[in-house]
Amino acid sequence: MRLGVLDVGSNTVHLLVVDAHRGARPLPAYSHKADLRLADHLDDADRLTGEGEALLRDFVDEALRVAEDKGVEDLLAFATSAVRDAANGEEVLARIRADKGIGIRALSGEEEARLTFLAARRWFGWSSGRLLVVDIGGGSLEVASGIDEEPDVAFSLPLGAGRLTRTRFSADPPHPDEVRELRRDVRTEIARRVGDVARYGAADHAVATSKTFKQLARIGGAAPTADGPLQRRVLAATDLTEWAEKLAPMPSAERAGLPGVSERRAQQLLAGAIVADAAMDLFGLGELEVCPWALREGVILRRLDTITG
């Protein structure tokens, strides 16, 4: 069957069309996305502005037309941190559901972590043993660990690369005091949850998902995207620590010139590196392997698991 997944993220809103059936890996057929940066459309009361809602509604219209043109049988739609955390996020989604006839809902942070973990488990398989999965989005950090397809522990923290860049840095590049304060606060928040993961034992395989980790791995020497998803890509803790220090004094324009770093994500790469470096250090990880599958694939796989016959 042909499935569509509409992912309303903090930075990008993405429609992915795949051909899939139960027991087979989903094959991407078409991708349509826009850089809406909904997190930048929150007002001082943390409400999604009228402009932000209008941008989202317009993209939903486009996505519905594309889904129809591409023969999508089932459209799965969800929103993550930016809409979930907006004071009026549920109101916005309710209006879109009523007006557009699409069953869109906000995933909780824990759901994000669990579904991303499922995708990583299916990609790496049972031989990977205990998995630890770390994902840095625009608005939040998700962590999950377990030996099965359902993790033993899964949680979300408000440590997304876009959120921290927007709320903690006042200049480009940021002042060294702001970088130091953010590093301290990020490590304090992650450290509070380390015991929740450590009580289940050390990971046999540590995995990273998300664009932030892909870009950090790329500037650390990993293979480019053009080499395909089956190429093994690893981010070493030593390389990450070095790059977190190098990125701090760089303006966004200079970061955008690094291998694999897009201009639209260059500004938030430093905050992402600070979070990634803290997570690897506090969880005692020497390296992370980048997984090509993440939340969208987890949503697809969970849907396919419900199909009978």
C-alpha positions in Angstrom: 0.0 0.0 0.0 1.0 3.6 -0.4 1.3 5.6 2.8 1.8 9.2 3.4 3.4 10.7 6.6 2.9 14.4 7.3 5.5 15.4 10.0 5.0 18.9 11.4 8.3 19.7 13.0 9.8 22.7 14.7 11.9 23.6 11.7 10.6 21.6 8.7 7.1 20.4 7.7 7.6 17.2 5.6 5.3 14.9 3.7 6.9 11.6 2.9 5.2 9.1 0.6 6.3 5.5 0.9 5.3 2.1 -0.6 5.0 -0.4 2.2 3.4 -3.5 3.4 3.7 -5.5 6.6 6.9 -7.4 6.9 8.8 -5.3 4.3 10.9 -2.2 4.6 9.2 1.1 3.6 10.4 2.3 0.2 10.4 6.2 -0.2 8.4 7.2 -3.3 8.2 11.0 -3.0 9.1 13.8 -0.6 7.7 17.3 -0.3 8.8 19.6 2.5 9.1 23.3 3.5 11.2 25.1 6.0 8.3 26.8 7.9 10.3 27.2 11.2 7.1 27.2 13.3 9.0 27.6 16.5 10.0 31.1 15.3 6.2 31.9 15.0 5.5 31.7 18.7 4.6 35.0 20.4 5.6 36.2 23.9 2.8 34.1 25.4 4.1 31.0 23.6 1.1 31.0 21.3 1.4 30.1 17.6 0.8 33.3 15.7 -1.8 33.8 13.1 0.9 33.9 10.5 2.4 30.6 11.8 -1.0 28.9 11.6 -1.6 30.3 8.1 1.7 28.9 6.9 0.9 25.5 8.4 -2.6 25.4 6.9 -1.3 26.3 3.5 1.3 23.5 3.7 -1.4 21.0 4.8 -3.4 22.0 1.7 -0.4 21.4 -0.5 0.3 18.1 1.3 -3.3 16.9 0.7 -3.1 17.7 -3.0 0.3 15.9 -3.3 -1.0 12.9 -1.4 -4.0 12.7 -3.7 -1.8 13.1 -6.8 0.6 10.4 -5.6 -2.1 7.9 -4.9 -1.7 7.8 -1.1 -4.2 5.4 0.5 -3.6 6.3 4.2 -2.2 9.6 5.4 -0.7 9.7 8.9 -0.2 13.2 10.3 1.5 14.4 13.5 3.0 17.4 15.1 6.0 17.6 17.4 7.6 20.0 19.8 6.7 23.5 18.4 3.0 22.8 18.1 2.9 20.5 21.1 4.4 23.2 23.4 2.5 26.1 22.0 -0.2 27.3 24.4 -2.8 27.2 21.6 -1.3 24.2 19.8 -4.3 21.9 20.3 -6.7 24.7 19.2 -4.7 25.1 16.0 -4.7 21.4 15.3 -8.4 21.1 16.1 -9.2 23.8 13.5 -7.1 22.1 10.9 -8.8 18.7 11.7 -12.2 20.3 11.3 -11.4 22.3 8.2 -9.2 19.9 6.3 -10.6 16.6 7.4 -7.1 15.3 8.4 -6.5 13.4 11.6 -3.5 15.3 12.8 -2.4 15.2 16.5 0.5 16.3 18.6 2.8 13.5 19.7 4.0 13.6 23.3 7.8 13.7 23.8 7.7 10.2 25.2 5.8 9.0 22.1 8.5 10.6 19.9 11.2 8.8 21.8 9.5 5.4 21.6 8.7 5.6 17.9 12.2 6.7 17.0 13.5 3.9 19.1 11.3 1.4 17.2 12.7 2.7 13.9 16.3 2.3 15.1 15.5 -1.2 16.4 14.1 -2.3 13.1 17.0 -0.8 11.2 19.8 -2.4 13.3 18.0 -5.6 14.4 18.1 -7.8 17.4 21.9 -8.4 17.1 22.5 -4.9 18.2 21.5 -5.9 21.8 20.6 -3.1 24.2 20.1 0.1 22.1 20.5 3.6 23.3 18.9 6.1 20.9 19.5 9.8 21.1 17.6 12.3 18.8 18.0 16.1 18.8 15.2 18.0 17.1 14.4 21.6 16.7 12.5 21.8 20.0 13.5 18.8 22.1 16.0 16.1 22.9 14.6 12.5 22.9 16.4 9.6 24.6 15.3 5.9 24.8 17.0 2.7 25.8 15.9 -1.0 25.7 16.5 -4.5 24.5 13.1 -5.0 22.8 11.0 -3.0 20.4 9.5 -1.1 23.2 12.2 0.7 25.2 12.6 0.2 29.0 13.0 4.0 29.4 12.0 6.9 27.1 11.9 10.6 27.7 12.0 14.0 26.2 13.8 17.2 27.4 13.3 20.8 26.1 16.8 20.9 24.6 16.2 21.2 20.9 18.9 22.9 18.8 16.5 25.5 17.5 14.8 26.2 20.8 18.2 26.8 22.6 19.5 29.0 19.8 16.4 31.2 19.9 16.2 31.5 23.6 19.8 31.4 24.8 21.9 33.2 22.2 21.7 36.9 21.6 24.3 37.3 18.8 25.9 35.4 15.9 28.3 34.0 17.0 27.1 34.0 20.6 29.1 35.6 23.4 31.4 33.1 25.2 29.6 33.6 28.5 26.3 32.5 26.8 28.0 29.4 25.4 29.4 28.5 28.8 26.1 29.1 30.6 24.2 27.0 28.0 26.8 24.2 28.3 26.4 24.2 32.1 22.6 24.2 32.0 22.3 21.5 29.3 24.6 19.2 31.3 22.6 19.8 34.5 19.3 18.9 32.8 20.6 15.8 31.1 22.5 14.6 34.2 19.1 14.5 36.1 18.0 11.7 33.8 21.2 9.7 33.4 20.3 7.3 36.3 17.0 6.5 34.6 19.0 5.0 31.7 22.0 3.7 33.7 19.8 1.5 35.9 19.1 -0.9 33.0 22.8 -1.4 32.1 25.2 -0.1 29.5 24.2 0.0 25.9 25.6 -2.5 23.4 24.9 -0.1 20.6 24.5 3.7 20.8 22.6 5.3 18.0 21.9 8.9 16.9 19.1 10.1 14.6 18.1 13.6 13.3 19.6 16.1 10.9 21.7 17.6 13.7 23.6 14.4 14.3 23.9 13.7 10.6 25.6 17.1 10.1 27.8 16.7 13.1 28.9 13.3 11.9 29.6 14.7 8.4 31.8 17.5 9.6 33.6 14.9 11.7 34.5 13.0 8.6 31.5 10.7 8.0 30.4 9.8 4.4 28.2 12.3 2.6 24.4 11.6 2.1 25.1 11.0 -1.6 26.8 7.7 -0.7 23.5 6.3 0.3 21.8 5.1 3.5 23.6 1.8 3.8 27.0 3.5 4.3 28.0 3.2 8.0 28.4 6.7 9.6 29.8 7.2 13.0 30.2 10.2 15.2 33.2 9.9 17.7 33.0 11.7 21.0 36.5 13.0 20.6 35.7 14.6 17.3 32.4 16.0 18.6 34.1 17.7 21.6 36.7 19.2 19.3 34.0 20.5 16.9 31.8 21.9 19.7 34.7 24.1 20.6 35.5 25.1 17.0 31.9 26.0 16.2 31.5 28.4 19.1 33.4 31.4 17.6 32.2 30.7 14.0 29.4 32.9 12.6 26.6 31.0 10.9 27.9 32.0 7.4 31.2 30.2 8.2 29.4 27.2 9.6 27.3 26.9 6.4 30.5 26.4 4.5 31.3 23.2 6.4 30.7 19.8 4.7 27.1 18.7 4.9 25.9 21.8 6.8 22.9 23.6 5.2 22.6 27.3 5.3 19.2 27.2 7.0 20.5 24.9 9.9 23.9 26.5 10.3 22.8 28.9 13.0 21.5 26.2 15.3 24.4 23.8 14.8 26.4 25.1 17.8 23.5 24.5 20.2 23.0 21.0 18.7 26.7 20.3 19.2 26.6 21.4 22.8 23.6 19.1 23.5 25.2 16.2 21.6 28.5 16.6 23.4 26.8 16.6 26.8 24.7 13.5 26.0 27.7 11.5 24.8 29.8 12.5 27.8 27.1 12.0 30.5 25.9 8.7 29.1 29.5 7.5 28.7 29.4 7.0 24.9 32.6 6.8 22.9 30.7 6.9 19.6 27.3 7.1 18.1 26.2 5.4 14.9 23.9 7.5 12.7 20.6 5.7 11.9 19.0 6.6 8.6 15.5 5.9 10.1 13.9 8.1 12.7 10.5 9.3 13.9 8.7 9.2 10.5 9.8 5.7 9.8 8.7 4.7 13.4 5.2 6.1 12.7 5.1 4.1 9.4 6.2 0.9 11.1 3.8 1.2 13.9 1.0 1.7 11.4 2.0 -1.3 9.4 2.1 -3.4 12.5 -1.7 -2.8 12.9 -2.5 -4.2 9.4 -3.9 -7.7 9.4 -4.3 -10.1 6.6 
